[in-house]
């Protein structure tokens, strides 16, 4: 990223009222360097230019705090985290949360374990599993205060991955692009079946990014029936619509 740690700090403060210290910035710079190095041999991201990494990965991830401020002790699960977005940037900025990075691809898990180690993030752990499997594990089902996801699936399928992991009263944040309103409208049946409801939708404008991003905030209002999530692949092939 380099170079512009100061710029990242200014933008995080201006956009999301997040204070990043010199220690935070050093971790973001290390993250950017390792992401670029690993991406040469492991397919982690198509976004590699430093300014784009800063805006489209780091600031975009931090935007979640605009919708749901991560309080100390909050249990967060990042579903389909890939190279760690949005979970790792949130943990760098808010080190008192407890983060689980859920990812099905082994090579990405290896990168995440590497990053957790070199960044010294003691409150992070990985879970190598599909979301449909994780949602039925006793230690993860209804265990989290917040579930987040970016670029994983359309919302009618995505809520079947997220809501089983969240406690009643907890929230999910789905990070979406221009299709956000349409996806939310098409998710009413799924939300009713799974025990959730859309609370609000926040627009996010990022520096140097033309398209508006959206945070769909969903509250879990009732327990998710035991049959959900369905077997791997079914939520995507046969969404509850």
N, C-alpha and C positions, 0 to 999 in steps of 0.2 A: 504494500500500500504505500509505501513510504511516502512516504514521505510526507504524506500530509496528515500525520496524527493530529496536529493542531487543528486542521480543517475538520477532521472527524469530530473532535471534541466540540468545536464551535457549532457544527451542524446538529449533533445530538442534543446540545443544549437548546438551540433555537427551535428545532422541530418538535422535540419530545420532552424538553425540560429534564434531560438526563445529564448528570455531571460525571464526566469521565476524567479520572486522574491520570497522571503520568504513568502510573503502573498499569492502569487499564489500557492506555494507548500502546504501551510496550507489548502487551499481550495481543492486541489486535494486529500489530505489525508482524509479530511472530506468526500468528495465525495466517496472515496473508502470504507470508514467505513460504510456509510449509504447504499451504494449499497449492501454490504455484508449482512447487517442487514435486509434490506427489502427483499433481495432475499430468505431469509429463509421462508417467507410467501407469496411472490409474485414472479411469474416467470419473472425475468427481464433479466437474462443472464446465459449462461452455463459456462462462464469464470469467475472463482472466485478466483483462486490462485493469490496472490498479484503481483508477477512478471508478470504474464500473463495479469492481469488487466492493469498494467502500460504500457506494450508493445502493447497489442491487442486492448485496449480501448483508453487509454490516448494518447500514441504516435501516434497510427494509426489515431486518430481524428485530432491531431495537424498537421499531414502530409498534410492536405488540404491547409494549409498556404504556403506550398511549391509550389503548383500549382496556387493559387489565394490568394495573401497576403491580409488579411482583413483590409482594411483601415478604419479609424474612420468614423462613420456614415453609413457604409455599412449595408444595409438591407439584412439579411440572413434568409432563411427558411430551416429548417432541416426536410425533408419529411420522415415520418415513423421512427421517431427518437428513438422509443423504450425507453431505459433507458437514453437517452440524447446524443447519439453518432451519429455524431461527434459534434453536436452543442454546448453542455455545455462545453466541454474542450476548444473549440475555444473561447467561451465567457469568460471563466476564464482567458485565456491567452491574449485576446484582448477585454477588457471590454468596449471599445468605439463603438463596433458594436451593431446593434439592431437585436435581434434574436427571431424568431418565431419557436417554437417546435411543429410540426404537428404530431399528433398521434391519431389513431382511437380507441385504447384500454383504457377504463376508468381507470383501475388499474395503468397503466403506466402513465397516465396523473396525477393521484394522487401523484405518486412518483416524477414526474417532478416538480409539484407545491411545494412539500415539499423541493426539492433540491434548487429551485429558492429562496425560503424563507430563508432557513438556510445558504445558501451561499451568501445571500445579493446581488443577481444579478438583479439590477433594470432595466437593458435593455433586459430582457427576458420575454416572455409571451408564454402561451400554446394555441394551437388551437385543440380542440377535434373534429376531423372530418376525413373523408377519403379524400385522395388527389383528387379523382374525384369530390368531393363536393367543396373542398377548391378552386379548379381551376376556379370555376364559381362564387365565392363570390366577389362582386365588390371591397371590401377593400383589397383583396389578389391577384386578377388576375392582372398579369403584374405589380406587386407592388414591386418586389424584385430585388436587384442587383445580388444576388447569391442564388442558390438553391443547396443543398447538400443532398446526400442520401447514405446509406450504407446498404447492405443486404436487399433490399426491393423487387426488381424484376429484371428480365433480361432487358437489356437496351432497346429493342424495346418497351416494356411496360413502363419502367421507364421514358423515355423521355416524354411520354404522361402525366405523373404525374408532371414532373418538369417544362417543358417549358411554360405551361400556366401561371405559377406563376411569371415568370421572365420578366423584361423589355427588350425591344429590345436593344441590346448592352450589356445586362447582360450575366452572365455565369452560367452554371450548372457544378457540379463536381459529377460524379458517381464513387463511391469507389468499385473496383472490384478485383477479384482474377485472376486465371490462364485463365479464359475464356474471359478476357477483349477484346483481339483483335478480337476474333470470334464474340462477342456481338456487338462490334462497326461496324464490317463489315455487320452484319445482321440488322443494324439500319438505313441504308441509306434511305429507303422509309419513315420510320417514321420521321426521321429528316427533310426530304424534305417537308413532309406534315405539320409538326408542326412549321417550321420556325427556325430550328437550324442546326448547322454543327459542326462536331468534329474539335476542334482546335488543340489538341495534346493529347498525352497519356504519363503520367509520371510514371516511375517505383519507387516503395518505398520498401526499405529493412528495416525491423524492427529487433531490437536485440532479439535473441532467437526464431525468427520465420523463419522457413525454406522457406516457400513459399513467392514469390514476390507478393506484392500488387500493384495495378495500379490505377491511378487517370485519368479518362477520362474527359477531359475538353471540354465542349460544349459551343459554343457561340450562343446566340439568335440573328439571323440575320433578322428576319421578324416577324410581329405579328402572333400569333397562331390563326387559324380560330376559330370562335365562337363555332363550334360544338364540339371542344375538350376542356377538356377531355370528353370522352364518359361516359355513366352511370357506376356506381360502378360495378366492376368486369369485364367489357368488355375489358378494355385495357390488362388485364392479359389473359383472355380466347381467345381473338381475336386480338393479337398484329398487328400493322401495318407493316407487313413484305411481 
